[in-house]
């Protein structure tokens, strides 16, 4: 009798593990798609003046921009500076740490109900490698 209860509990535990693991991803997906994200700012780790100027320029261009992730794996990036919204596809890695948007992969630094922070590495022949962080808020 005790043996069958132990086996039953073990079976329940084994069956529950995939549900627990998939619920983490679902929570990240739910957070990502729950609302439209508003651009806040862009920063870089580079001390190079040219990189800082480039980042400041694109940060200014994205002022007022919104980013919406749809459950079907598409996104819409709308900026007051663009004539038409940019659309594409996205996918979140199983561990929720990498966001793929079209051909770009970015690390998810922070994802809460109120804030999304993405970090990407840029490599330039003249400027070298540096990272850029994009901050979005609810």
N, C-alpha and C positions, 0 to 999 in steps of 0.2 A: 504494500500500500504506500509506504513512504517513498519507495523507488519510483512509482508512477507519478506521484506528486512532484518529485524532484525533476523527473523527465518533462513533465508538463510545464513546470516553471522555466526550465531551460529552453524548451521550445518557444514559449511565449517571449522570453528574453531575446532569442535569436531572431524571431520574427519582428520584434519591436525595434531592433537596431537600425534596419533600413528606414523605418518610419522616422526615427529620431534624427538620423542623418539627413534625410530629405527635408525634414521640417526646417532645418537651419537654412537650407537654400531657399525654401519657400518664403521664409521670413525676409531674407535679403531681397528676393524678387518682389515681394509685397511692398517692402519699403521703397524699392526703386520705382515701382509702377504706381504707387499710391496717389501721386499728385504731380503737378508740373513743377520742375525745379527752376529757380530764378538765379541767374548768374550773379555772383558776389564779387569775386576777384580772382586774379591769376598771379602767381609768384614763381620765382625761380631760385635755385640754389647757386646760380652763377654770379660771380663778381664781375664778369665781363660787361663793360658798358654797352656794347652792341646787343648782347643778349638781353640785358635789362631794358633797353630801349624797345627791342622787338616785343618783349613780354608786356611792357606798358602799353604799346600800341595796340596789340591784340586784346588786351584787357579793356581798353577804351572802346574798341570795336564791338566787344561783347556786352557792354553796358546795356542793361535792359533786355538782354537775351533770355529766352526760356528754353528748357530742354524737357521733352516729355518722352518717357519710355513706355511703349505700349506692350501689353501682355503678349501679343503675337510675335514679339521679337523685332519690332520696328521702332524707330525713334524719329522725332521731329525737333530740329533745332531752329528756332525762330529768333532772328535778331533784327532790331530796328534798322540796322545798317545794310541788311540784305534785301534785295528785291523780292526774293522768294524764299520760303523756309527750306532748309536742307533736310533731306530725309535719308534714311539708311536702315541698316540692320544692326542689331546688337545681341550679345549673348554674355551671360554672366557665368563664370567658371563654377564648377561644382562646389568648390570651397568658398565661393563668394569673394575671392581676393583679386580677381582679374576681370575687367570689363572689356570685352571686344566690341568695338564700334567700327563696322566695315573692316578695313585693313589695319586699324590701330588697336593696340592693346594697352590698357592703362591699369595701374594698380589702384584698387579701392582702398584708400587710406582710412576713410571714415564713412559709414553709412548709418544714419539714424533717421528717425522720423522727420527731423528738422534740418539735417545737413548731409551733403554728399561732397566728399573731397576725393578727387582723382589725381593721380600722379603718373606722368609719362616721361620717358627718357627721350631726349632729342640728341641726335648725333649730326654734327655739321663738319664738313671738311676743314673749314676755316676756324670755326669757333670751338670745336671739340665736343665732348659730351656734357650734357647738363640736364637737370630735371626741371619740369614745369608742373606746378600744382594748380588745379582749377577748383575753386570753391563755389558750390551751389547751395542754395538754401530754399526752404519751403516758402 
